[in-house]
Amino acid sequence: MIDFPIPSRSLRIAVAQAHVVAGDVGANAATAARLVRAAGAGGAQVVVLAEKFLSGYEPELIRAEPERCAVNGAGDPRLGVIVDACRDSGVVEVVGAAVYDGGELYVSALVVDGSGVRARYDKQTLFKAEQAVYRHGRAGCTLEVGEWRLGLGICYDSGFPEHARAAALDGCHAYVVGALFSVGNGYHESRIWFPARAFDNTVYAVLANHIGRTGDWTTCGSSAVWGPDGRVVAEAGPTGEEIVYADLDPAALCAAREAEPMLRDLRDLREAGVEPRVSVRAATPAPPVPAVATQL
C-alpha cells in the first residue's frame, strides 16, 4: 500500500472576493494587498483571489492593451504593494492575473510571498471565449506551504476531473482554484464540480470567485471551501466583498481517506500494473427476422 503523508498541523486558508476595476492592474493590486493584510489579521497563512483579479475578466481590453492591462512578468512594479503586504503579514497570496510574456498572453495564477512572485501557473484548459486571446498552459503547479501541498487550478480547469486528480496523485491535500462563475448556470456548475473534485480525491477544494460585473459577465460570488468529504466548510455570500476562512485539518483529511480510500486504491492498482480498462468488439448481430402477419 502506498503511503499518503498527512500534515501534522492545520493550515488556515482564506478565500477573498471583491470588486475589480477593468484593466487597472495598479488599482486591483492595491485591493489585493488590502485583502492580504485583512486575511493575515484573521490568522490566514494563505489567501486566494479570483481568476484574472488583477485585470478583471476583460479579454478584448487585455488583447488591445496588453502592456497596460496585463501583468508584465514577475518583476512588474505594480505587484510591489502585494509583495509588501505579504511580507508584513506573513501571508502567501494566490492571485489571478492576465500575464503578458514573450508577446503572448496567458491566464495565470501568481503565487506571491514576501520575497516576490514565487511561481506562476498558466491555465491549461481555456474556455472557448479565451482561446482566441490566450495560450494554453503546459504544466500543472503544486504549491508547498509548510507540510501542505496545494494543487493550483483556474476556473474551467476544475470542470475536468483529470485536473484535480493529477494534483491529488502528486500528493496534494487541497485543490485551489481562482475562477469566474456567473449568475445562473455558472453557480450551478460550481456547486457540482467542487464537491465532486473534493470527494473523488479526498482533498479540500477551494474556490475564490468574482463579485459584481466584470467583462460581459455578471458573477455570483459565493466563494467557498469544501472538505475532503465533499461537504461545505465555509462559504461567502453572492454579492458583497468578503473574506471567509477555513482551517484545513489533518484529522479530517485522514478520516476522509480512511473512509473513502479511492485515491489510495487507485495508486495501489497503478503500482501493481493493473490496466484500468480493455476494449472489446462484439460480433455484429444478425438483422432481426421481420414479423409476418397471417390473416385467418
Contacts in CASP RR format, 6 or more apart in sequence:
PFRMAT RR
TARGET T0000
AUTHOR 0000-0000-0000
METHOD contacts of the structure
MODEL  1
MIDFPIPSRSLRIAVAQAHVVAGDVGANAATAARLVRAAGAGGAQVVVLA
EKFLSGYEPELIRAEPERCAVNGAGDPRLGVIVDACRDSGVVEVVGAAVY
DGGELYVSALVVDGSGVRARYDKQTLFKAEQAVYRHGRAGCTLEVGEWRL
GLGICYDSGFPEHARAAALDGCHAYVVGALFSVGNGYHESRIWFPARAFD
NTVYAVLANHIGRTGDWTTCGSSAVWGPDGRVVAEAGPTGEEIVYADLDP
AALCAAREAEPMLRDLRDLREAGVEPRVSVRAATPAPPVPAVATQL
1 264 0 8 1.000
1 268 0 8 1.000
2 264 0 8 1.000
2 267 0 8 1.000
2 268 0 8 1.000
2 271 0 8 1.000
4 171 0 8 1.000
4 257 0 8 1.000
4 263 0 8 1.000
4 264 0 8 1.000
5 147 0 8 1.000
5 171 0 8 1.000
6 173 0 8 1.000
6 250 0 8 1.000
6 253 0 8 1.000
6 254 0 8 1.000
6 257 0 8 1.000
7 146 0 8 1.000
7 147 0 8 1.000
7 148 0 8 1.000
7 173 0 8 1.000
7 248 0 8 1.000
7 250 0 8 1.000
7 253 0 8 1.000
8 147 0 8 1.000
8 250 0 8 1.000
9 147 0 8 1.000
9 250 0 8 1.000
10 247 0 8 1.000
10 248 0 8 1.000
10 249 0 8 1.000
10 250 0 8 1.000
11 45 0 8 1.000
11 46 0 8 1.000
11 145 0 8 1.000
11 146 0 8 1.000
11 148 0 8 1.000
11 247 0 8 1.000
11 248 0 8 1.000
12 42 0 8 1.000
12 43 0 8 1.000
12 44 0 8 1.000
12 45 0 8 1.000
12 46 0 8 1.000
12 245 0 8 1.000
12 246 0 8 1.000
12 247 0 8 1.000
12 248 0 8 1.000
13 44 0 8 1.000
13 45 0 8 1.000
13 46 0 8 1.000
13 47 0 8 1.000
13 48 0 8 1.000
13 174 0 8 1.000
13 176 0 8 1.000
13 204 0 8 1.000
13 206 0 8 1.000
13 225 0 8 1.000
13 245 0 8 1.000
13 246 0 8 1.000
13 248 0 8 1.000
14 39 0 8 1.000
14 40 0 8 1.000
14 42 0 8 1.000
14 44 0 8 1.000
14 46 0 8 1.000
14 47 0 8 1.000
14 48 0 8 1.000
14 243 0 8 1.000
14 244 0 8 1.000
14 245 0 8 1.000
14 246 0 8 1.000
15 47 0 8 1.000
15 48 0 8 1.000
15 206 0 8 1.000
15 207 0 8 1.000
15 208 0 8 1.000
15 223 0 8 1.000
15 224 0 8 1.000
15 225 0 8 1.000
15 234 0 8 1.000
15 236 0 8 1.000
15 243 0 8 1.000
15 244 0 8 1.000
15 246 0 8 1.000
16 35 0 8 1.000
16 38 0 8 1.000
16 39 0 8 1.000
16 47 0 8 1.000
16 48 0 8 1.000
16 49 0 8 1.000
16 208 0 8 1.000
16 223 0 8 1.000
16 242 0 8 1.000
16 243 0 8 1.000
17 49 0 8 1.000
17 50 0 8 1.000
17 208 0 8 1.000
17 209 0 8 1.000
17 210 0 8 1.000
17 211 0 8 1.000
17 221 0 8 1.000
17 223 0 8 1.000
17 236 0 8 1.000
17 240 0 8 1.000
17 241 0 8 1.000
17 242 0 8 1.000
17 243 0 8 1.000
18 31 0 8 1.000
18 35 0 8 1.000
18 49 0 8 1.000
18 211 0 8 1.000
18 241 0 8 1.000
19 31 0 8 1.000
19 211 0 8 1.000
19 212 0 8 1.000
19 241 0 8 1.000
20 28 0 8 1.000
20 31 0 8 1.000
20 50 0 8 1.000
20 53 0 8 1.000
20 54 0 8 1.000
20 55 0 8 1.000
20 56 0 8 1.000
20 210 0 8 1.000
20 214 0 8 1.000
21 27 0 8 1.000
21 28 0 8 1.000
21 56 0 8 1.000
22 55 0 8 1.000
22 56 0 8 1.000
22 58 0 8 1.000
22 61 0 8 1.000
22 214 0 8 1.000
22 215 0 8 1.000
23 55 0 8 1.000
23 56 0 8 1.000
23 58 0 8 1.000
23 61 0 8 1.000
23 62 0 8 1.000
23 65 0 8 1.000
23 68 0 8 1.000
23 69 0 8 1.000
24 55 0 8 1.000
24 69 0 8 1.000
25 54 0 8 1.000
25 55 0 8 1.000
25 68 0 8 1.000
25 69 0 8 1.000
25 70 0 8 1.000
25 71 0 8 1.000
25 76 0 8 1.000
25 78 0 8 1.000
25 97 0 8 1.000
26 54 0 8 1.000
26 78 0 8 1.000
26 81 0 8 1.000
28 53 0 8 1.000
28 54 0 8 1.000
28 55 0 8 1.000
28 56 0 8 1.000
29 54 0 8 1.000
29 78 0 8 1.000
29 79 0 8 1.000
29 80 0 8 1.000
29 81 0 8 1.000
29 82 0 8 1.000
30 81 0 8 1.000
32 49 0 8 1.000
32 53 0 8 1.000
32 54 0 8 1.000
32 81 0 8 1.000
32 82 0 8 1.000
32 85 0 8 1.000
32 93 0 8 1.000
32 95 0 8 1.000
33 81 0 8 1.000
33 82 0 8 1.000
33 84 0 8 1.000
33 85 0 8 1.000
34 85 0 8 1.000
35 47 0 8 1.000
35 49 0 8 1.000
35 243 0 8 1.000
36 47 0 8 1.000
36 82 0 8 1.000
36 85 0 8 1.000
36 86 0 8 1.000
36 89 0 8 1.000
36 91 0 8 1.000
36 93 0 8 1.000
37 85 0 8 1.000
37 88 0 8 1.000
37 89 0 8 1.000
38 243 0 8 1.000
39 47 0 8 1.000
39 89 0 8 1.000
39 91 0 8 1.000
39 243 0 8 1.000
39 245 0 8 1.000
40 47 0 8 1.000
40 89 0 8 1.000
40 90 0 8 1.000
40 91 0 8 1.000
41 89 0 8 1.000
42 243 0 8 1.000
42 245 0 8 1.000
43 245 0 8 1.000
44 91 0 8 1.000
44 243 0 8 1.000
44 245 0 8 1.000
45 90 0 8 1.000
45 91 0 8 1.000
45 92 0 8 1.000
45 145 0 8 1.000
46 91 0 8 1.000
46 92 0 8 1.000
46 93 0 8 1.000
46 94 0 8 1.000
46 145 0 8 1.000
46 150 0 8 1.000
46 176 0 8 1.000
47 91 0 8 1.000
47 92 0 8 1.000
47 93 0 8 1.000
47 94 0 8 1.000
47 243 0 8 1.000
48 93 0 8 1.000
48 94 0 8 1.000
48 95 0 8 1.000
48 176 0 8 1.000
48 177 0 8 1.000
48 178 0 8 1.000
48 206 0 8 1.000
48 208 0 8 1.000
49 93 0 8 1.000
49 94 0 8 1.000
49 95 0 8 1.000
49 96 0 8 1.000
49 178 0 8 1.000
49 208 0 8 1.000
50 96 0 8 1.000
50 178 0 8 1.000
50 179 0 8 1.000
50 180 0 8 1.000
50 208 0 8 1.000
50 209 0 8 1.000
50 210 0 8 1.000
50 223 0 8 1.000
51 57 0 8 1.000
51 96 0 8 1.000
51 107 0 8 1.000
51 109 0 8 1.000
51 123 0 8 1.000
51 154 0 8 1.000
51 155 0 8 1.000
51 178 0 8 1.000
51 179 0 8 1.000
51 180 0 8 1.000
51 210 0 8 1.000
52 58 0 8 1.000
52 96 0 8 1.000
52 97 0 8 1.000
52 98 0 8 1.000
52 107 0 8 1.000
52 180 0 8 1.000
53 95 0 8 1.000
53 96 0 8 1.000
53 97 0 8 1.000
53 210 0 8 1.000
54 71 0 8 1.000
54 95 0 8 1.000
54 96 0 8 1.000
54 97 0 8 1.000
54 98 0 8 1.000
54 110 0 8 1.000
55 61 0 8 1.000
55 62 0 8 1.000
55 69 0 8 1.000
55 70 0 8 1.000
55 71 0 8 1.000
55 97 0 8 1.000
55 98 0 8 1.000
56 98 0 8 1.000
56 210 0 8 1.000
56 214 0 8 1.000
56 215 0 8 1.000
57 180 0 8 1.000
57 210 0 8 1.000
57 214 0 8 1.000
57 215 0 8 1.000
57 217 0 8 1.000
58 69 0 8 1.000
58 214 0 8 1.000
58 215 0 8 1.000
59 129 0 8 1.000
59 130 0 8 1.000
59 133 0 8 1.000
59 134 0 8 1.000
60 133 0 8 1.000
61 69 0 8 1.000
61 215 0 8 1.000
62 69 0 8 1.000
62 70 0 8 1.000
62 98 0 8 1.000
62 105 0 8 1.000
62 133 0 8 1.000
63 105 0 8 1.000
63 133 0 8 1.000
66 98 0 8 1.000
66 100 0 8 1.000
66 103 0 8 1.000
66 105 0 8 1.000
67 100 0 8 1.000
69 98 0 8 1.000
70 97 0 8 1.000
70 98 0 8 1.000
70 99 0 8 1.000
70 100 0 8 1.000
70 105 0 8 1.000
71 78 0 8 1.000
71 79 0 8 1.000
71 97 0 8 1.000
71 98 0 8 1.000
71 99 0 8 1.000
71 100 0 8 1.000
71 108 0 8 1.000
71 110 0 8 1.000
72 99 0 8 1.000
72 100 0 8 1.000
72 101 0 8 1.000
73 99 0 8 1.000
73 100 0 8 1.000
73 101 0 8 1.000
73 117 0 8 1.000
74 110 0 8 1.000
74 116 0 8 1.000
74 117 0 8 1.000
74 120 0 8 1.000
75 117 0 8 1.000
79 110 0 8 1.000
79 112 0 8 1.000
79 116 0 8 1.000
79 117 0 8 1.000
80 116 0 8 1.000
82 93 0 8 1.000
82 95 0 8 1.000
82 112 0 8 1.000
83 112 0 8 1.000
83 113 0 8 1.000
83 114 0 8 1.000
83 115 0 8 1.000
83 116 0 8 1.000
83 117 0 8 1.000
84 114 0 8 1.000
85 91 0 8 1.000
85 93 0 8 1.000
86 92 0 8 1.000
86 93 0 8 1.000
86 112 0 8 1.000
86 113 0 8 1.000
86 114 0 8 1.000
86 116 0 8 1.000
87 113 0 8 1.000
87 114 0 8 1.000
87 115 0 8 1.000
90 113 0 8 1.000
90 114 0 8 1.000
91 113 0 8 1.000
92 111 0 8 1.000
92 112 0 8 1.000
92 113 0 8 1.000
92 118 0 8 1.000
92 143 0 8 1.000
92 145 0 8 1.000
93 110 0 8 1.000
93 111 0 8 1.000
93 112 0 8 1.000
93 113 0 8 1.000
94 109 0 8 1.000
94 110 0 8 1.000
94 111 0 8 1.000
94 112 0 8 1.000
94 143 0 8 1.000
94 150 0 8 1.000
94 152 0 8 1.000
94 176 0 8 1.000
94 178 0 8 1.000
94 208 0 8 1.000
95 109 0 8 1.000
95 110 0 8 1.000
95 112 0 8 1.000
96 107 0 8 1.000
96 108 0 8 1.000
96 109 0 8 1.000
96 110 0 8 1.000
96 154 0 8 1.000
96 178 0 8 1.000
97 108 0 8 1.000
97 109 0 8 1.000
97 110 0 8 1.000
98 105 0 8 1.000
98 106 0 8 1.000
98 107 0 8 1.000
98 108 0 8 1.000
98 134 0 8 1.000
99 105 0 8 1.000
99 106 0 8 1.000
99 107 0 8 1.000
99 108 0 8 1.000
99 110 0 8 1.000
99 120 0 8 1.000
99 122 0 8 1.000
104 134 0 8 1.000
104 135 0 8 1.000
105 133 0 8 1.000
105 134 0 8 1.000
105 135 0 8 1.000
106 122 0 8 1.000
106 123 0 8 1.000
106 134 0 8 1.000
106 135 0 8 1.000
106 137 0 8 1.000
107 122 0 8 1.000
107 123 0 8 1.000
107 126 0 8 1.000
107 130 0 8 1.000
107 134 0 8 1.000
107 154 0 8 1.000
107 155 0 8 1.000
108 120 0 8 1.000
108 121 0 8 1.000
108 122 0 8 1.000
108 123 0 8 1.000
108 154 0 8 1.000
109 120 0 8 1.000
109 121 0 8 1.000
109 123 0 8 1.000
109 141 0 8 1.000
109 152 0 8 1.000
109 153 0 8 1.000
109 154 0 8 1.000
109 178 0 8 1.000
110 117 0 8 1.000
110 119 0 8 1.000
110 120 0 8 1.000
111 117 0 8 1.000
111 118 0 8 1.000
111 119 0 8 1.000
111 120 0 8 1.000
111 121 0 8 1.000
111 141 0 8 1.000
111 143 0 8 1.000
111 152 0 8 1.000
112 118 0 8 1.000
119 141 0 8 1.000
119 143 0 8 1.000
120 141 0 8 1.000
121 140 0 8 1.000
121 141 0 8 1.000
121 152 0 8 1.000
121 153 0 8 1.000
121 154 0 8 1.000
122 135 0 8 1.000
122 136 0 8 1.000
122 137 0 8 1.000
122 138 0 8 1.000
122 139 0 8 1.000
123 130 0 8 1.000
123 134 0 8 1.000
123 136 0 8 1.000
123 137 0 8 1.000
123 153 0 8 1.000
123 154 0 8 1.000
123 155 0 8 1.000
123 156 0 8 1.000
123 157 0 8 1.000
124 136 0 8 1.000
124 137 0 8 1.000
124 138 0 8 1.000
124 139 0 8 1.000
124 140 0 8 1.000
124 157 0 8 1.000
124 163 0 8 1.000
125 136 0 8 1.000
125 156 0 8 1.000
125 157 0 8 1.000
125 159 0 8 1.000
125 160 0 8 1.000
125 163 0 8 1.000
126 134 0 8 1.000
126 136 0 8 1.000
126 156 0 8 1.000
127 155 0 8 1.000
127 156 0 8 1.000
140 151 0 8 1.000
140 152 0 8 1.000
140 153 0 8 1.000
140 166 0 8 1.000
140 167 0 8 1.000
141 151 0 8 1.000
141 152 0 8 1.000
141 153 0 8 1.000
142 149 0 8 1.000
142 150 0 8 1.000
142 151 0 8 1.000
142 152 0 8 1.000
142 167 0 8 1.000
142 170 0 8 1.000
142 171 0 8 1.000
142 172 0 8 1.000
143 149 0 8 1.000
143 150 0 8 1.000
143 151 0 8 1.000
143 152 0 8 1.000
143 176 0 8 1.000
144 150 0 8 1.000
148 173 0 8 1.000
148 174 0 8 1.000
148 248 0 8 1.000
149 170 0 8 1.000
149 171 0 8 1.000
149 172 0 8 1.000
149 173 0 8 1.000
149 174 0 8 1.000
150 172 0 8 1.000
150 173 0 8 1.000
150 174 0 8 1.000
150 175 0 8 1.000
150 176 0 8 1.000
150 206 0 8 1.000
151 167 0 8 1.000
151 170 0 8 1.000
151 172 0 8 1.000
151 174 0 8 1.000
151 175 0 8 1.000
151 176 0 8 1.000
152 167 0 8 1.000
152 176 0 8 1.000
152 177 0 8 1.000
153 163 0 8 1.000
153 167 0 8 1.000
153 175 0 8 1.000
153 176 0 8 1.000
153 177 0 8 1.000
153 178 0 8 1.000
154 177 0 8 1.000
154 178 0 8 1.000
154 179 0 8 1.000
155 177 0 8 1.000
155 178 0 8 1.000
155 179 0 8 1.000
155 180 0 8 1.000
155 181 0 8 1.000
157 163 0 8 1.000
157 177 0 8 1.000
158 164 0 8 1.000
158 175 0 8 1.000
158 177 0 8 1.000
158 179 0 8 1.000
158 193 0 8 1.000
158 194 0 8 1.000
158 197 0 8 1.000
158 205 0 8 1.000
158 207 0 8 1.000
159 189 0 8 1.000
159 193 0 8 1.000
159 197 0 8 1.000
161 196 0 8 1.000
161 197 0 8 1.000
161 200 0 8 1.000
164 175 0 8 1.000
164 197 0 8 1.000
164 200 0 8 1.000
164 201 0 8 1.000
164 203 0 8 1.000
164 205 0 8 1.000
165 200 0 8 1.000
165 201 0 8 1.000
167 175 0 8 1.000
167 201 0 8 1.000
167 203 0 8 1.000
168 175 0 8 1.000
168 201 0 8 1.000
168 202 0 8 1.000
168 203 0 8 1.000
168 263 0 8 1.000
169 263 0 8 1.000
169 266 0 8 1.000
169 267 0 8 1.000
172 203 0 8 1.000
173 203 0 8 1.000
173 204 0 8 1.000
173 248 0 8 1.000
173 253 0 8 1.000
174 203 0 8 1.000
174 204 0 8 1.000
174 205 0 8 1.000
174 206 0 8 1.000
174 248 0 8 1.000
175 197 0 8 1.000
175 198 0 8 1.000
175 201 0 8 1.000
175 203 0 8 1.000
175 204 0 8 1.000
175 205 0 8 1.000
175 206 0 8 1.000
176 206 0 8 1.000
177 194 0 8 1.000
177 205 0 8 1.000
177 206 0 8 1.000
177 207 0 8 1.000
177 208 0 8 1.000
178 207 0 8 1.000
178 208 0 8 1.000
178 209 0 8 1.000
179 190 0 8 1.000
179 207 0 8 1.000
179 208 0 8 1.000
179 209 0 8 1.000
179 210 0 8 1.000
180 209 0 8 1.000
180 210 0 8 1.000
180 214 0 8 1.000
180 217 0 8 1.000
180 219 0 8 1.000
181 187 0 8 1.000
181 189 0 8 1.000
181 190 0 8 1.000
181 207 0 8 1.000
181 209 0 8 1.000
181 210 0 8 1.000
181 219 0 8 1.000
181 220 0 8 1.000
181 221 0 8 1.000
181 222 0 8 1.000
182 217 0 8 1.000
182 218 0 8 1.000
182 219 0 8 1.000
182 220 0 8 1.000
183 218 0 8 1.000
183 219 0 8 1.000
183 220 0 8 1.000
184 220 0 8 1.000
186 220 0 8 1.000
187 220 0 8 1.000
187 222 0 8 1.000
187 238 0 8 1.000
190 207 0 8 1.000
190 209 0 8 1.000
190 220 0 8 1.000
190 222 0 8 1.000
194 205 0 8 1.000
194 207 0 8 1.000
194 224 0 8 1.000
194 226 0 8 1.000
195 205 0 8 1.000
195 226 0 8 1.000
195 230 0 8 1.000
195 231 0 8 1.000
195 232 0 8 1.000
196 230 0 8 1.000
197 203 0 8 1.000
197 205 0 8 1.000
198 204 0 8 1.000
198 205 0 8 1.000
198 226 0 8 1.000
198 227 0 8 1.000
198 228 0 8 1.000
198 229 0 8 1.000
198 230 0 8 1.000
199 228 0 8 1.000
199 229 0 8 1.000
199 230 0 8 1.000
199 260 0 8 1.000
200 262 0 8 1.000
201 228 0 8 1.000
201 262 0 8 1.000
201 263 0 8 1.000
202 228 0 8 1.000
202 229 0 8 1.000
202 253 0 8 1.000
202 256 0 8 1.000
202 257 0 8 1.000
202 260 0 8 1.000
202 262 0 8 1.000
202 263 0 8 1.000
203 228 0 8 1.000
203 253 0 8 1.000
204 225 0 8 1.000
204 226 0 8 1.000
204 227 0 8 1.000
204 228 0 8 1.000
204 233 0 8 1.000
204 246 0 8 1.000
204 248 0 8 1.000
204 253 0 8 1.000
205 225 0 8 1.000
205 226 0 8 1.000
205 227 0 8 1.000
205 230 0 8 1.000
206 224 0 8 1.000
206 225 0 8 1.000
206 226 0 8 1.000
206 246 0 8 1.000
207 223 0 8 1.000
207 224 0 8 1.000
207 225 0 8 1.000
208 223 0 8 1.000
209 219 0 8 1.000
209 220 0 8 1.000
209 221 0 8 1.000
209 222 0 8 1.000
209 223 0 8 1.000
210 217 0 8 1.000
210 219 0 8 1.000
210 221 0 8 1.000
211 219 0 8 1.000
211 221 0 8 1.000
211 238 0 8 1.000
211 239 0 8 1.000
211 240 0 8 1.000
211 241 0 8 1.000
212 218 0 8 1.000
212 219 0 8 1.000
212 221 0 8 1.000
212 239 0 8 1.000
213 219 0 8 1.000
220 238 0 8 1.000
221 236 0 8 1.000
221 237 0 8 1.000
221 238 0 8 1.000
221 239 0 8 1.000
221 240 0 8 1.000
222 235 0 8 1.000
222 236 0 8 1.000
222 237 0 8 1.000
222 238 0 8 1.000
223 235 0 8 1.000
223 236 0 8 1.000
223 237 0 8 1.000
223 242 0 8 1.000
223 244 0 8 1.000
224 232 0 8 1.000
224 233 0 8 1.000
224 234 0 8 1.000
224 235 0 8 1.000
224 236 0 8 1.000
224 244 0 8 1.000
225 232 0 8 1.000
225 233 0 8 1.000
225 234 0 8 1.000
225 235 0 8 1.000
225 244 0 8 1.000
225 246 0 8 1.000
226 232 0 8 1.000
226 233 0 8 1.000
227 233 0 8 1.000
227 252 0 8 1.000
227 256 0 8 1.000
228 252 0 8 1.000
228 253 0 8 1.000
228 256 0 8 1.000
228 257 0 8 1.000
229 252 0 8 1.000
229 256 0 8 1.000
229 259 0 8 1.000
229 260 0 8 1.000
233 246 0 8 1.000
234 244 0 8 1.000
234 245 0 8 1.000
234 246 0 8 1.000
235 244 0 8 1.000
236 242 0 8 1.000
236 243 0 8 1.000
236 244 0 8 1.000
257 263 0 8 1.000
257 264 0 8 1.000
269 276 0 8 1.000
END
